[in-house]
Amino acid sequence: MKATYLLVCMLLSLLSWQCSSSEEAAPPKLDYDQASRQLMNDLAPQIVGR
């Protein structure tokens, strides 16, 4: 009985360890204001016709 309980606990701990998210996997946060400025700076010459 103890061996079965120990096996179940080990399996549950392995599953929760595998499924836990890490901060390394998260994509970096995007600064939308800076991205918008950069996009406008890149597109402005094309819109004006330079």
N, CA, C and O atoms as a Tripos MOL2 file, in Angstrom:
@<TRIPOS>MOLECULE
protein
  200   199    50     0     0
PROTEIN
NO_CHARGES

@<TRIPOS>ATOM
      1 N           0.8160   -1.1870    0.0000 N.3       1 MET1
      2 CA          0.0000    0.0000    0.0000 C.3       1 MET1
      3 C           0.8640    1.2580    0.0000 C.2       1 MET1
      4 O           0.5790    2.2210   -0.7120 O.2       1 MET1
      5 N           1.9280    1.2350    0.8110 N.am      2 LYS2
      6 CA          2.8030    2.3830    0.8710 C.3       2 LYS2
      7 C           3.5370    2.5730   -0.4520 C.2       2 LYS2
      8 O           3.7760    3.6990   -0.8890 O.2       2 LYS2
      9 N           3.8870    1.4640   -1.0770 N.am      3 ALA3
     10 CA          4.6090    1.5490   -2.3450 C.3       3 ALA3
     11 C           3.7160    2.1570   -3.4290 C.2       3 ALA3
     12 O           4.1910    2.9440   -4.2480 O.2       3 ALA3
     13 N           2.4480    1.8060   -3.4410 N.am      4 THR4
     14 CA          1.5130    2.3600   -4.4230 C.3       4 THR4
     15 C           1.3270    3.8510   -4.1780 C.2       4 THR4
     16 O           1.3120    4.6410   -5.1210 O.2       4 THR4
     17 N           1.1860    4.2330   -2.9210 N.am      5 TYR5
     18 CA          1.0330    5.6450   -2.5740 C.3       5 TYR5
     19 C           2.2800    6.4340   -2.9800 C.2       5 TYR5
     20 O           2.1740    7.5390   -3.5130 O.2       5 TYR5
     21 N           3.4500    5.8680   -2.7300 N.am      6 LEU6
     22 CA          4.7040    6.5100   -3.0970 C.3       6 LEU6
     23 C           4.8250    6.6360   -4.6120 C.2       6 LEU6
     24 O           5.2750    7.6700   -5.1070 O.2       6 LEU6
     25 N           4.4400    5.6240   -5.3400 N.am      7 LEU7
     26 CA          4.4960    5.6520   -6.8010 C.3       7 LEU7
     27 C           3.5510    6.7210   -7.3650 C.2       7 LEU7
     28 O           3.9230    7.4630   -8.2740 O.2       7 LEU7
     29 N           2.3470    6.7970   -6.8300 N.am      8 VAL8
     30 CA          1.3790    7.7980   -7.2770 C.3       8 VAL8
     31 C           1.9070    9.2000   -6.9850 C.2       8 VAL8
     32 O           1.8000   10.0880   -7.8320 O.2       8 VAL8
     33 N           2.4660    9.4060   -5.8150 N.am      9 CYS9
     34 CA          3.0220   10.7230   -5.4700 C.3       9 CYS9
     35 C           4.1840   11.0830   -6.3820 C.2       9 CYS9
     36 O           4.3080   12.2370   -6.7900 O.2       9 CYS9
     37 N           5.0220   10.1360   -6.7030 N.am     10 MET10
     38 CA          6.1510   10.4040   -7.5970 C.3      10 MET10
     39 C           5.6640   10.7520   -8.9950 C.2      10 MET10
     40 O           6.1890   11.6760   -9.6170 O.2      10 MET10
     41 N           4.6800   10.0380   -9.4950 N.am     11 LEU11
     42 CA          4.1410   10.3200  -10.8190 C.3      11 LEU11
     43 C           3.4810   11.6950  -10.8730 C.2      11 LEU11
     44 O           3.6520   12.4330  -11.8440 O.2      11 LEU11
     45 N           2.7390   12.0330   -9.8430 N.am     12 LEU12
     46 CA          2.1070   13.3480   -9.8050 C.3      12 LEU12
     47 C           3.1330   14.4680   -9.7280 C.2      12 LEU12
     48 O           2.9600   15.5170  -10.3480 O.2      12 LEU12
     49 N           4.1890   14.2500   -8.9770 N.am     13 SER13
     50 CA          5.2130   15.2910   -8.8860 C.3      13 SER13
     51 C           5.9540   15.4370  -10.2070 C.2      13 SER13
     52 O           6.3180   16.5500  -10.5850 O.2      13 SER13
     53 N           6.1850   14.3400  -10.9130 N.am     14 LEU14
     54 CA          6.8390   14.4290  -12.2290 C.3      14 LEU14
     55 C           5.9520   15.1400  -13.2360 C.2      14 LEU14
     56 O           6.4340   15.9420  -14.0370 O.2      14 LEU14
     57 N           4.6530   14.8470  -13.2000 N.am     15 LEU15
     58 CA          3.7350   15.5070  -14.1200 C.3      15 LEU15
     59 C           3.6400   17.0010  -13.8440 C.2      15 LEU15
     60 O           3.6420   17.8070  -14.7740 O.2      15 LEU15
     61 N           3.5580   17.3690  -12.5880 N.am     16 SER16
     62 CA          3.4490   18.7890  -12.2720 C.3      16 SER16
     63 C           4.7540   19.5080  -12.5890 C.2      16 SER16
     64 O           4.7270   20.6820  -12.9590 O.2      16 SER16
     65 N           5.8800   18.8480  -12.4560 N.am     17 TRP17
     66 CA          7.1690   19.4550  -12.7830 C.3      17 TRP17
     67 C           7.2780   19.6630  -14.2890 C.2      17 TRP17
     68 O           7.7750   20.7040  -14.7200 O.2      17 TRP17
     69 N           6.8360   18.7180  -15.0940 N.am     18 GLN18
     70 CA          6.8830   18.8150  -16.5540 C.3      18 GLN18
     71 C           5.9460   19.9010  -17.0570 C.2      18 GLN18
     72 O           6.2790   20.6100  -18.0070 O.2      18 GLN18
     73 N           4.7970   20.0400  -16.4460 N.am     19 CYS19
     74 CA          3.7860   20.9640  -16.9360 C.3      19 CYS19
     75 C           3.9520   22.3790  -16.4120 C.2      19 CYS19
     76 O           3.2680   23.2910  -16.8750 O.2      19 CYS19
     77 N           4.8290   22.5730  -15.4770 N.am     20 SER20
     78 CA          4.9840   23.9230  -14.9280 C.3      20 SER20
     79 C           5.6620   24.8040  -15.9590 C.2      20 SER20
     80 O           6.5370   24.3640  -16.7040 O.2      20 SER20
     81 N           5.2360   26.0590  -15.9820 N.am     21 SER21
     82 CA          5.8100   26.9880  -16.9480 C.3      21 SER21
     83 C           7.0400   27.6440  -16.3460 C.2      21 SER21
     84 O           7.1120   27.8850  -15.1410 O.2      21 SER21
     85 N           7.9820   27.9210  -17.1920 N.am     22 SER22
     86 CA          9.1780   28.6150  -16.7410 C.3      22 SER22
     87 C           9.1950   30.0030  -17.3570 C.2      22 SER22
     88 O           8.5750   30.2380  -18.3930 O.2      22 SER22
     89 N           9.8940   30.9040  -16.7280 N.am     23 GLU23
     90 CA          9.9350   32.2700  -17.2190 C.3      23 GLU23
     91 C          10.7880   32.3770  -18.4750 C.2      23 GLU23
     92 O          10.6500   33.3380  -19.2320 O.2      23 GLU23
     93 N          11.6560   31.4200  -18.7070 N.am     24 GLU24
     94 CA         12.4910   31.4420  -19.9080 C.3      24 GLU24
     95 C          11.6500   31.2350  -21.1670 C.2      24 GLU24
     96 O          12.0020   31.7350  -22.2360 O.2      24 GLU24
     97 N          10.5550   30.5100  -21.0470 N.am     25 ALA25
     98 CA          9.7290   30.2010  -22.2100 C.3      25 ALA25
     99 C           8.8080   31.3640  -22.5810 C.2      25 ALA25
    100 O           8.2780   31.4080  -23.6910 O.2      25 ALA25
    101 N           8.6210   32.2860  -21.6740 N.am     26 ALA26
    102 CA          7.7300   33.4130  -21.9480 C.3      26 ALA26
    103 C           8.4000   34.3850  -22.9200 C.2      26 ALA26
    104 O           9.5760   34.7120  -22.7600 O.2      26 ALA26
    105 N           7.6590   34.8430  -23.9210 N.am     27 PRO27
    106 CA          8.2530   35.8040  -24.8580 C.3      27 PRO27
    107 C           8.4860   37.1470  -24.1860 C.2      27 PRO27
    108 O           7.7790   37.5000  -23.2430 O.2      27 PRO27
    109 N           9.4640   37.8930  -24.6590 N.am     28 PRO28
    110 CA          9.7080   39.1960  -24.0480 C.3      28 PRO28
    111 C           8.5440   40.1480  -24.3030 C.2      28 PRO28
    112 O           7.8630   40.0540  -25.3240 O.2      28 PRO28
    113 N           8.3280   41.0530  -23.3750 N.am     29 LYS29
    114 CA          7.2210   42.0010  -23.5200 C.3      29 LYS29
    115 C           7.5800   43.0230  -24.5820 C.2      29 LYS29
    116 O           8.7180   43.4880  -24.6570 O.2      29 LYS29
    117 N           6.6080   43.3630  -25.3960 N.am     30 LEU30
    118 CA          6.7990   44.2930  -26.4890 C.3      30 LEU30
    119 C           6.3340   45.6760  -26.0620 C.2      30 LEU30
    120 O           5.2290   45.8320  -25.5430 O.2      30 LEU30
    121 N           7.1670   46.6650  -26.2780 N.am     31 ASP31
    122 CA          6.7980   48.0460  -26.0090 C.3      31 ASP31
    123 C           6.1110   48.5620  -27.2610 C.2      31 ASP31
    124 O           6.7610   48.9030  -28.2490 O.2      31 ASP31
    125 N           4.7770   48.6150  -27.2030 N.am     32 TYR32
    126 CA          3.9970   48.9620  -28.3830 C.3      32 TYR32
    127 C           4.2130   50.4040  -28.8140 C.2      32 TYR32
    128 O           4.1560   50.7020  -30.0070 O.2      32 TYR32
    129 N           4.4590   51.3010  -27.8730 N.am     33 ASP33
    130 CA          4.7140   52.6930  -28.2370 C.3      33 ASP33
    131 C           6.0090   52.8040  -29.0470 C.2      33 ASP33
    132 O           6.0510   53.4800  -30.0750 O.2      33 ASP33
    133 N           7.0540   52.1380  -28.5750 N.am     34 GLN34
    134 CA          8.3310   52.1790  -29.2860 C.3      34 GLN34
    135 C           8.2080   51.4860  -30.6480 C.2      34 GLN34
    136 O           8.7700   51.9700  -31.6300 O.2      34 GLN34
    137 N           7.4990   50.3860  -30.7250 N.am     35 ALA35
    138 CA          7.3210   49.6860  -31.9930 C.3      35 ALA35
    139 C           6.5380   50.5410  -32.9750 C.2      35 ALA35
    140 O           6.8270   50.5380  -34.1720 O.2      35 ALA35
    141 N           5.5410   51.2780  -32.4720 N.am     36 SER36
    142 CA          4.7520   52.1550  -33.3330 C.3      36 SER36
    143 C           5.6120   53.2960  -33.8700 C.2      36 SER36
    144 O           5.5300   53.6360  -35.0500 O.2      36 SER36
    145 N           6.4340   53.8840  -33.0090 N.am     37 ARG37
    146 CA          7.3330   54.9640  -33.4670 C.3      37 ARG37
    147 C           8.2920   54.4580  -34.5260 C.2      37 ARG37
    148 O           8.5260   55.1270  -35.5330 O.2      37 ARG37
    149 N           8.8420   53.2850  -34.3000 N.am     38 GLN38
    150 CA          9.7950   52.7170  -35.2560 C.3      38 GLN38
    151 C           9.1190   52.4310  -36.5930 C.2      38 GLN38
    152 O           9.7020   52.6800  -37.6480 O.2      38 GLN38
    153 N           7.9120   51.9180  -36.5560 N.am     39 LEU39
    154 CA          7.1700   51.6310  -37.7800 C.3      39 LEU39
    155 C           6.8880   52.9160  -38.5500 C.2      39 LEU39
    156 O           7.0530   52.9580  -39.7690 O.2      39 LEU39
    157 N           6.4660   53.9600  -37.8490 N.am     40 MET40
    158 CA          6.1920   55.2350  -38.5210 C.3      40 MET40
    159 C           7.4650   55.8390  -39.1000 C.2      40 MET40
    160 O           7.4380   56.4180  -40.1860 O.2      40 MET40
    161 N           8.5800   55.7100  -38.3840 N.am     41 ASN41
    162 CA          9.8530   56.2080  -38.9140 C.3      41 ASN41
    163 C          10.2660   55.4390  -40.1640 C.2      41 ASN41
    164 O          10.8430   56.0190  -41.0850 O.2      41 ASN41
    165 N           9.9810   54.1630  -40.2050 N.am     42 ASP42
    166 CA         10.3360   53.3470  -41.3690 C.3      42 ASP42
    167 C           9.4170   53.6370  -42.5550 C.2      42 ASP42
    168 O           9.8670   53.6240  -43.7010 O.2      42 ASP42
    169 N           8.1390   53.8990  -42.2950 N.am     43 LEU43
    170 CA          7.1720   54.0810  -43.3680 C.3      43 LEU43
    171 C           7.0440   55.5140  -43.8550 C.2      43 LEU43
    172 O           6.6160   55.7320  -44.9890 O.2      43 LEU43
    173 N           7.4000   56.4990  -43.0370 N.am     44 ALA44
    174 CA          7.2210   57.9040  -43.4020 C.3      44 ALA44
    175 C           7.8980   58.2570  -44.7390 C.2      44 ALA44
    176 O           7.2660   58.9100  -45.5690 O.2      44 ALA44
    177 N           9.1390   57.8600  -44.9760 N.am     45 PRO45
    178 CA          9.7490   58.1970  -46.2740 C.3      45 PRO45
    179 C           9.0170   57.5800  -47.4620 C.2      45 PRO45
    180 O           8.9790   58.1860  -48.5330 O.2      45 PRO45
    181 N           8.4450   56.4160  -47.3060 N.am     46 GLN46
    182 CA          7.7260   55.7660  -48.4090 C.3      46 GLN46
    183 C           6.3960   56.4730  -48.6780 C.2      46 GLN46
    184 O           5.9620   56.5700  -49.8260 O.2      46 GLN46
    185 N           5.7510   56.9670  -47.6160 N.am     47 ILE47
    186 CA          4.4660   57.6410  -47.7710 C.3      47 ILE47
    187 C           4.6650   58.9970  -48.4370 C.2      47 ILE47
    188 O           3.8880   59.3900  -49.3060 O.2      47 ILE47
    189 N           5.7120   59.7110  -48.0240 N.am     48 VAL48
    190 CA          5.9960   61.0270  -48.5810 C.3      48 VAL48
    191 C           6.5130   60.9130  -50.0040 C.2      48 VAL48
    192 O           6.3270   61.8280  -50.8070 O.2      48 VAL48
    193 N           7.1590   59.8010  -50.3230 N.am     49 GLY49
    194 CA          7.6610   59.5700  -51.6740 C.3      49 GLY49
    195 C           9.1410   59.8600  -51.8060 C.2      49 GLY49
    196 O           9.6170   60.1580  -52.9010 O.2      49 GLY49
    197 N           9.8670   59.7780  -50.7220 N.am     50 ARG50
    198 CA         11.3080   60.0090  -50.7780 C.3      50 ARG50
    199 C          12.0650   58.7730  -51.1120 C.2      50 ARG50
    200 O          13.2920   58.8040  -51.1970 O.2      50 ARG50
@<TRIPOS>BOND
     1     1     2 1
     2     2     3 1
     3     3     4 2
     4     3     5 am
     5     5     6 1
     6     6     7 1
     7     7     8 2
     8     7     9 am
     9     9    10 1
    10    10    11 1
    11    11    12 2
    12    11    13 am
    13    13    14 1
    14    14    15 1
    15    15    16 2
    16    15    17 am
    17    17    18 1
    18    18    19 1
    19    19    20 2
    20    19    21 am
    21    21    22 1
    22    22    23 1
    23    23    24 2
    24    23    25 am
    25    25    26 1
    26    26    27 1
    27    27    28 2
    28    27    29 am
    29    29    30 1
    30    30    31 1
    31    31    32 2
    32    31    33 am
    33    33    34 1
    34    34    35 1
    35    35    36 2
    36    35    37 am
    37    37    38 1
    38    38    39 1
    39    39    40 2
    40    39    41 am
    41    41    42 1
    42    42    43 1
    43    43    44 2
    44    43    45 am
    45    45    46 1
    46    46    47 1
    47    47    48 2
    48    47    49 am
    49    49    50 1
    50    50    51 1
    51    51    52 2
    52    51    53 am
    53    53    54 1
    54    54    55 1
    55    55    56 2
    56    55    57 am
    57    57    58 1
    58    58    59 1
    59    59    60 2
    60    59    61 am
    61    61    62 1
    62    62    63 1
    63    63    64 2
    64    63    65 am
    65    65    66 1
    66    66    67 1
    67    67    68 2
    68    67    69 am
    69    69    70 1
    70    70    71 1
    71    71    72 2
    72    71    73 am
    73    73    74 1
    74    74    75 1
    75    75    76 2
    76    75    77 am
    77    77    78 1
    78    78    79 1
    79    79    80 2
    80    79    81 am
    81    81    82 1
    82    82    83 1
    83    83    84 2
    84    83    85 am
    85    85    86 1
    86    86    87 1
    87    87    88 2
    88    87    89 am
    89    89    90 1
    90    90    91 1
    91    91    92 2
    92    91    93 am
    93    93    94 1
    94    94    95 1
    95    95    96 2
    96    95    97 am
    97    97    98 1
    98    98    99 1
    99    99   100 2
   100    99   101 am
   101   101   102 1
   102   102   103 1
   103   103   104 2
   104   103   105 am
   105   105   106 1
   106   106   107 1
   107   107   108 2
   108   107   109 am
   109   109   110 1
   110   110   111 1
   111   111   112 2
   112   111   113 am
   113   113   114 1
   114   114   115 1
   115   115   116 2
   116   115   117 am
   117   117   118 1
   118   118   119 1
   119   119   120 2
   120   119   121 am
   121   121   122 1
   122   122   123 1
   123   123   124 2
   124   123   125 am
   125   125   126 1
   126   126   127 1
   127   127   128 2
   128   127   129 am
   129   129   130 1
   130   130   131 1
   131   131   132 2
   132   131   133 am
   133   133   134 1
   134   134   135 1
   135   135   136 2
   136   135   137 am
   137   137   138 1
   138   138   139 1
   139   139   140 2
   140   139   141 am
   141   141   142 1
   142   142   143 1
   143   143   144 2
   144   143   145 am
   145   145   146 1
   146   146   147 1
   147   147   148 2
   148   147   149 am
   149   149   150 1
   150   150   151 1
   151   151   152 2
   152   151   153 am
   153   153   154 1
   154   154   155 1
   155   155   156 2
   156   155   157 am
   157   157   158 1
   158   158   159 1
   159   159   160 2
   160   159   161 am
   161   161   162 1
   162   162   163 1
   163   163   164 2
   164   163   165 am
   165   165   166 1
   166   166   167 1
   167   167   168 2
   168   167   169 am
   169   169   170 1
   170   170   171 1
   171   171   172 2
   172   171   173 am
   173   173   174 1
   174   174   175 1
   175   175   176 2
   176   175   177 am
   177   177   178 1
   178   178   179 1
   179   179   180 2
   180   179   181 am
   181   181   182 1
   182   182   183 1
   183   183   184 2
   184   183   185 am
   185   185   186 1
   186   186   187 1
   187   187   188 2
   188   187   189 am
   189   189   190 1
   190   190   191 1
   191   191   192 2
   192   191   193 am
   193   193   194 1
   194   194   195 1
   195   195   196 2
   196   195   197 am
   197   197   198 1
   198   198   199 1
   199   199   200 2
@<TRIPOS>SUBSTRUCTURE
     1 MET1         2 RESIDUE 1 A MET
     2 LYS2         6 RESIDUE 1 A LYS
     3 ALA3        10 RESIDUE 1 A ALA
     4 THR4        14 RESIDUE 1 A THR
     5 TYR5        18 RESIDUE 1 A TYR
     6 LEU6        22 RESIDUE 1 A LEU
     7 LEU7        26 RESIDUE 1 A LEU
     8 VAL8        30 RESIDUE 1 A VAL
     9 CYS9        34 RESIDUE 1 A CYS
    10 MET10       38 RESIDUE 1 A MET
    11 LEU11       42 RESIDUE 1 A LEU
    12 LEU12       46 RESIDUE 1 A LEU
    13 SER13       50 RESIDUE 1 A SER
    14 LEU14       54 RESIDUE 1 A LEU
    15 LEU15       58 RESIDUE 1 A LEU
    16 SER16       62 RESIDUE 1 A SER
    17 TRP17       66 RESIDUE 1 A TRP
    18 GLN18       70 RESIDUE 1 A GLN
    19 CYS19       74 RESIDUE 1 A CYS
    20 SER20       78 RESIDUE 1 A SER
    21 SER21       82 RESIDUE 1 A SER
    22 SER22       86 RESIDUE 1 A SER
    23 GLU23       90 RESIDUE 1 A GLU
    24 GLU24       94 RESIDUE 1 A GLU
    25 ALA25       98 RESIDUE 1 A ALA
    26 ALA26      102 RESIDUE 1 A ALA
    27 PRO27      106 RESIDUE 1 A PRO
    28 PRO28      110 RESIDUE 1 A PRO
    29 LYS29      114 RESIDUE 1 A LYS
    30 LEU30      118 RESIDUE 1 A LEU
    31 ASP31      122 RESIDUE 1 A ASP
    32 TYR32      126 RESIDUE 1 A TYR
    33 ASP33      130 RESIDUE 1 A ASP
    34 GLN34      134 RESIDUE 1 A GLN
    35 ALA35      138 RESIDUE 1 A ALA
    36 SER36      142 RESIDUE 1 A SER
    37 ARG37      146 RESIDUE 1 A ARG
    38 GLN38      150 RESIDUE 1 A GLN
    39 LEU39      154 RESIDUE 1 A LEU
    40 MET40      158 RESIDUE 1 A MET
    41 ASN41      162 RESIDUE 1 A ASN
    42 ASP42      166 RESIDUE 1 A ASP
    43 LEU43      170 RESIDUE 1 A LEU
    44 ALA44      174 RESIDUE 1 A ALA
    45 PRO45      178 RESIDUE 1 A PRO
    46 GLN46      182 RESIDUE 1 A GLN
    47 ILE47      186 RESIDUE 1 A ILE
    48 VAL48      190 RESIDUE 1 A VAL
    49 GLY49      194 RESIDUE 1 A GLY
    50 ARG50      198 RESIDUE 1 A ARG
